[in-house]
Amino acid sequence: MAILPNLTQNKSLVIKILTSSPLANSLCDGEGTLIGNTIMLTFFIGDLLPIIVIMLLGYFSGRRETFSEDQARAFNKLVLNYALPAALFVSITRANREMIFADTRLTLVSLVVIVGCFFFSWFGCYKFFKRTHAEAAVCALIAGSPTIGFLGFAVLDPIYGDSVSTGLVVAIISIIVNAITIPIGLYLLNPSSGADGKKNSNLSALISAAKEPVVWAPVLATILVLVGVKIPAAWDPTFNLIAKANSGVAVFAAGLTLAAHKFEFSAEIAYNTFLKLILMPLALLLVGMACHLNSEHLQMMVLAGALPPAFSGIIIASRFNVYTRTGTASLAVSVLGFVVTAPLWIYVSRLVS
């Protein structure tokens, strides 16, 4: 087992060795079953297992009352106001204008489907499960947004290689999720609501949302990319130091939130999980095929859409104390479900494309 850390730290190298080896054909059948299983094993150990372990660590810390739910909200305030905006800014500015316009069909399909699933999630939560507008907004941020920033390259690189195409897909979907759906979600959430629970005017809600660092940071980064301003790579450490706290603290705080509420699997959690792991990638696959997307781009886009919910939704839920119980449970179930659905979508997308 001592070899596993080296495997997980060099996943791309492992896959290249496996796929280029002259023994590859003798080690697996015509469908590449052994290679596929090895890819999924290294991905699970290197990327999904840390999420599960850190969430369990937070959960048991909460059960032992080492940290309280109020402290979890303090963690999430740190992430939402500082770490997440820095992480979003860095990830988006790594893209360039040529990337966004390199494949307009890929951009348009990703935009229409992801934003469409976002609003479908909001509408379903509001109408079917009788949630408030604010709760439905957080539901959409969770069930309608893939965690592309955290798992995008970690999932796509080992399977499709560290290529320009991988960077293209991750950059486009990252901008859609972080610069479009997060601002829309915060606007619908309307954190400017008064103490009486009444919503303020649309203008007040828009201004309030725009003041949030998690909104203006990715929007500013997108504007810089579109006008062709390149942030020097030497500046990356300035943002990366706080950005690195983003995912770990957010997942730990999600575990604390789980510990503060009794976990009960419900139809709503099943709905959120189905929407994120099945409906979104299926819609991306069908629309992408109808628009005759490049085969490799289509496969990457489908797998990116099948990623578990974005951690930003959980952070926002805890920060404003809205939809925390169901949202956190939906994240936990989706992370476990992704272990099953990821190989399925890899196989299906390759089969049909």
N, C-alpha and C positions, 0 to 999 in steps of 0.2 A: 504493500500500500504506500510505501515511501515515494513511489514514482508519481503518485497522483498530484501533489502540489506542482511538480514540474510540468505535468501535462496541462493542468488548468492554467498555468501562467503562460504557456506557449501553445494555445489551442490552434492558432493558424498554422504553426509549424507542424504540429501533429497531423492535421488534416492533409497538408501538402505531402508529407511523407507517406501517409496511408494511400492517398489517391495516385501518387506517382510511382509507388513501389512496383517492381516487376512481379512481386509476389501477390499483388493486390487481387488479381483475378482468381488465384488459387485459394485465397483466404476467404472469399465470399462468393455468393452466387451471382447470377446475372443482374440482380436488382441492387447489388451493393449492400446487402443487409448488414454485414459485419461492420463495414465502414460507417453506415448510417447509425448503427447502435453505438459505435465508439464516439461519433460526433455528439450524439445526444447525451452520452454518459459524461463526457468532458464538459459539455455545456451545463448539465445539471449540477455537477460538482463545483464548477467554477463560478456559476452565475446565479442559479436558482437556490442552491443550498445555503449560501450566505444570507439570502433574504429570509429564508425559513428560520435559520439559526438565530439571527438577530431579532426577528419578531418574537420567537420563543423566549429569548433572553429578556426582552421587554415585558412579555406576558408574565413570566415567573417573577420578575422584579416587581411588577404591579401586584401580583398575588401575595407576595411577601411584604407588601407595603413599603418596599425600599423607596419607591417613587409613587407619588399620587397622580390622579388624573389631571389635577391643576398643574402639576409640574410637567406633565406631558404636553399640556397646552402651551406652557412656557417654552418647551423645546420646539414646538411647532411654530411659535412666534419667531424664534430665532431663525428657523429654516425659511419660513415664508417671507420674512422681511429682509433677510441678508443672504443666507446660503443659496436658496433656490433662485433668486434673481441673478446672483453671480453665476451660478451654473448655467442658467438659460442664456445669459449674455454671452458667455464663453462658447457654448455649443453652437449658437446661431452664427456668431461672427467667424467661426471656422469655415463657414460656407462662403460662396462668392456668387456674384450676379449671374455668371455664366452657368453655374449649377442649376439655378432656379429655372432659367429659360432654356436649358439644354434639351429638356424633354417636356414640352408644354402639355402633352396629353397625360403624362404621368402626374404632373402638377395639378391639372384640372380634375382628373379622376380622384386623386387623393383628397383634394379640397372638397369636392362635392360629396363624396361618400363619408368622410370623417365628420364634416360639419353636419351632414344629413343624419348620421347615426347619433351625433351629439343631441340634436333637436328631437329625434325620435325617442331617445332615452329620457330627455326632459319631459316630453309630452306623455310618455307611458307612465312615468313615475307620478306625474301630476294627476292624470286622468284615471289610470287603472288602480293605483295604490293610494289615491286621495292624499297625496303629500302637498305641502305648501309650495309656493313658487320657489322659495329659498331652498327647501329640501330637494326639490326636483332639480334645481340648478347644480347642487353639489352631487346629486346622483349622476347627472350628465357628465360632470367633470371626472367622475370615477368610471362609470360604465361606458362612456362615449369617448374616452381618450386613452390611447396606448402609451405605455411608459417608454417612449422611444429614446428619451435622453439617457436613461439609465441602462437599458438593455439593448438598445438598437444595434450598436456596433458589436456588443458582446455576443449577440445571437447571430447576426448576419455574417460577420467576418469569418468565423470558423466554417460556415457552410458554403458561402459563396466567394470567399477570399477577400483580402484587404485591397479593394479595387476602387476605381473612380465611381463605378455604378453603385457600390455600397454607400459611399459617401453622399452620392446624389440622392438616393432614396431616403437616407436618414436625415439629411439636411432639409428636404422638402417637407417630410412629415413632421419633423421637429418644429419647423416654422409654423405649420398649420396648427399643431397642438398648442404650442406655447405662445404664439403671437396672435392667434385668432380665437381658439376655443376658451382659453383661460380668461381673456378680457370679457368675452361674451358671458361666461359663467359667473364672473364676479359682478357684472352688470345685472344679470338675472337674480343673483343672490342679493344684490343691493345691500351691502353692509352699512349704508347710510341710513337704514331704517331707524326710526326713533325708538325711545324706550317703550312707547305704547304699542310697538309692533307694526305701526302703519308705515307703508312705504312712502318715501319722499318722491318728488317729481322725477321724471325720466332724466332730466338734465342733472339733477342732484346725484342721482344714481350713477350716471355716466362720469361725472366729475369725481365722485367718491372712488369709483373703480379705477379711474385713470391715475389717482394718487397712490395706489398700491404699487410698491416696487416690483411685485410679481407680474404686473401688467405693463408698466412703462419700460422696464428693462428689456424684455424680449421685443417689444414694439420698436424701441430705439435701436436695438441690434439689427432688426429686420430692415429698418430705414437705412442704416449704415451700409448694409449688404447691398441693398437695391441701388444706392447712389454710387457704389463702388469704393467706399472707404474701407480700407483694410487695417484692422488693428494689429500692430506689430506683435509677432509671436513672443517677443521678449517680455511683453506685458502679461502674458498668460498666468505666470505664478502669482501676480498681484491678485487676480480673481480666484485662481484655483485653490488657494489656501483655505478660504472660507467656503468655496463651492464644494470641496471634498466632504464637508460636514453634512451636505444635503441629504443624500440617500440613507446613510447609516443612521443618522439621528431621526429622520422621518420614519424609517421602518421600526426602530426601537420604540418611538413614541406610539406608533400604531399598535405595537404589542401591549404597551401600557393601557391604551384605550380599550383593547380587547379584554384585558384583565378587569377593567372597571365595570364591564357589562356582561351579563350572562349571555353566552353564545347560544343562539337558537336559529337553526337553519329554517328559512322561510321561503315562500314563493317569490318574494321580492328579491332575495339574494340569488335565487335560481335565475330569475329574470335578468338581473344585472350581469351574472356570469355568462348566461347564454348570449346576451347582446354583445358582450366584449369578446368572448372566445369563439363564437360561432357566427353570429349575424354580421358583424363588421367585416371579418375576413371574407365571408361568403359574398357580401355585397361588393367588396373590392375586386374579388375574382371575377364575378359576373360582369360588372361594369368595365373592368380592365379588358376582358376578352371581347366585349362588344366594341370597345374602342381600339382593338388590335394593338395593344401595348406590346413592346418588346418582351420576349419570353422571360429573360432574366429579370428585368425590371418588375414584371408582373409577379413573379415568384417572391421576390424580395418584398414588394409592397404588401402582398397577402400575409406573409409571415410577420411583417412589422405591424400590420393591423390586428394580428392575433395575439400580440403581446398583452400581458396582464395590465390592469388599470394603472394610469399615471399616479405616482405618489403625490403629485401636486394636489389632486382632489382630496386625498386623505388629510393633507396638511391644512388645506382651506377648511375642511369640515371641522377639524379640531380647533383651528384658530377662532372660528366664529361659533363653535359649539352647535353645529347644525349637521344632522344626519350622520353623527359619528358612529353610532352602534352598527347600523346596517351597512354603512359605507366601509368601515374597517373589516367587518365580516365578509363583505363582498370581495375585498382585496385579498384576504386570506384564502378564500375558496378559489378565486381566479388564479392565484399563484400556483396552487396545487393542481388545478385543472389544466393549466398550461403545459404541465409535464406530459399530459395525455394528448392534448390537441395540437401541440407543436409538430410532432412527427406526422400527424394526420394531414395538416395543411401543407407541410413540405411535400408529402407524397402526392396529394390531390393536385396541387398547383403545378407540379412537374408533369403529372399525367395529362392534364388538360391543355397545358401550354406547349 
